[in-house]
Amino acid sequence: EVELGFGFPIKPALIGVSESNNGRKHMIFGEPSVQLRRQGATEESLFEIDTAGSPSAGRGATRGMAHLSELAFYEAEQAMRKMQAVLESVPYQPETIVAMESTANGLNHFHKRWLTAKSGSVDPESGEAYMPLFVPWWRDPDCSRGFATADGEERFRESIGDTARYGELAEDEPMLVELYGCTPGQLLWRRMKVQERPDKSVQSFNQENPHSDESAFIGSGRTVFSGILGAKTINHVEAIPPPVAGTLRVPDSGWKERRSRAGTVRVPLRALWVPSERMRPDEHLLEVWEHPRLAENAPAQVEGRETTEFERRDGAYVLAVDVAGGEANTFSEGDYHVVSVFDHHTRLQVATHVSRMDIHLLPLWVLQVALYFNQARVAVEVNNQGIAVVDPLGKDYRYRRMYRRERIDDRRQGQITSKPGWETNSVTKPAMEGTFMGLLDTDIRGGLRDLQTARQLSTYIVNERGRHEAQVGEYDDRLMAAMIAQQVMAMRHPPKIGGKRVEGFVPVDPTTGY
């Protein structure tokens, strides 16, 4: 025992041990130090181990530290009751700590707590903001194997990413090298660990030994989009500056009355940008990465300041709307309305809106966003309640820049008819996903700038019935809006700029390069 000037030995004495039949255990440590008694310090400390199976246990005590291990494997109700018991016993005092540690276990209650911690929000059950800490396998020095010979290591290097021979086992290897600098020894250890698993599944390996937190929280089905592309896209979007927040407001002089099916309706002719600090509580939030480059036929302007030369250049936009009301894959909360705006020339996302506003308010808001973005082409998904948005836009507000789908009408002797709105079906959905997959494999990563949209790539899965949809407990609304926008842009040529069509993807913002 060494005192090191602390006045007490480092190694305390074990005074007592107890173990009950229900799995609870405790050890009492004490220190017979005369100096500690003179200082009025507590001579004994209690280390207690309890089980998740006794959720009410742990009450009636005051603890300085609490560690909830493998919390993801508690049942949701069990976890809530256990946390209530334990957290009430830890006072809000300096040097107290609560740690929630776990291996991921799908997209359950622990996944939601992790996302809450990453966003810096307050945990709804504890009322505290937790610090997220993720430790990937490649940071562990033990997760590596050596090679017997230099020739063996060289042959292994040549096999990295060889999916023809090793299938999905090698699929993520180039990404691991590019993003995390994984060595051949680390990749060899990874291959061996995957082969040791009963199902030899890379997906289940990622849950137990994740390279990123997104790869840890796997669902019951495989993702539609490649894990490599998903990880690269999320990393790409995380490096993009955050959007500015605000709303759009129609000035008093920006309205016109028109006759409609039910009498008259007030139609907005232009919309002005209003920053978030000047928003009213009843106004809708719009997040913008790039303000519109104003065209002569769109008399919008940034309210409160003069527009820059960059903003005055011509610009063409596509606005996609995913209307809430489809098959809900969430536990309790309803779907969201998503409005996502993309620049048609660069294929980059420039604005997004997500809300649960009443659907009768959505057409007017979509129209305001379309007007602000230089009379954008509007594609509203009509599979479910989308018709409640398309009809007012076309018939009441008479907005003409609507995407129209074409089909052969047998009742009209094979004539081709067109109807407003985007329909997602067995033909268009594979086309959307194929187009988006190709864009994910480019430098623009699907044109995404919204991190929440990028994260939905990891929860958009092929379920047991072969359907492509959001994992149970998650959403795919942002991703669907982005895929619709990209497919519409792929099917329609963008307007010319300066008499010459723009080919490919070009930087438009000298500051960000996007």
GIWO-V846782 format. One record per run of one state. SS is the DSSP state (h for helix, s for strand, l for the rest). FROM is the first residue (numbers start at 1). TO is the last residue. Records with the same first field share a line. If there is no record, write none. Layout:
SS = FROM-TO, FROM-TO
//
This chain:
l = 1-12, 20-24, 31-33, 39-43, 50-62, 64-64, 70-70, 74-75, 88-89, 91-96, 102-108, 119-136, 140-149, 160-162, 167-167, 172-172, 181-183, 197-201, 209-212, 217-221, 224-226, 239-243, 250-251, 261-262, 269-271, 279-285, 289-300, 303-308, 313-316, 323-336, 344-348, 356-358, 373-376, 382-386, 397-401, 403-403, 413-414, 421-421, 423-427, 441-444, 448-450, 463-467, 471-476, 492-496, 498-499, 501-514
s = 13-19, 25-30, 44-49, 63-63, 65-69, 90-90, 97-101, 222-223, 244-249, 255-260, 263-268, 272-275, 286-288, 301-302, 317-322, 337-343, 349-355, 377-381, 402-402, 404-409, 415-420, 422-422, 460-462, 468-470, 497-497, 500-500
h = 34-38, 71-73, 76-87, 109-118, 137-139, 150-159, 163-166, 168-171, 173-180, 184-196, 202-208, 213-216, 227-238, 252-254, 276-278, 309-312, 359-372, 387-396, 410-412, 428-440, 445-447, 451-459, 477-491
//
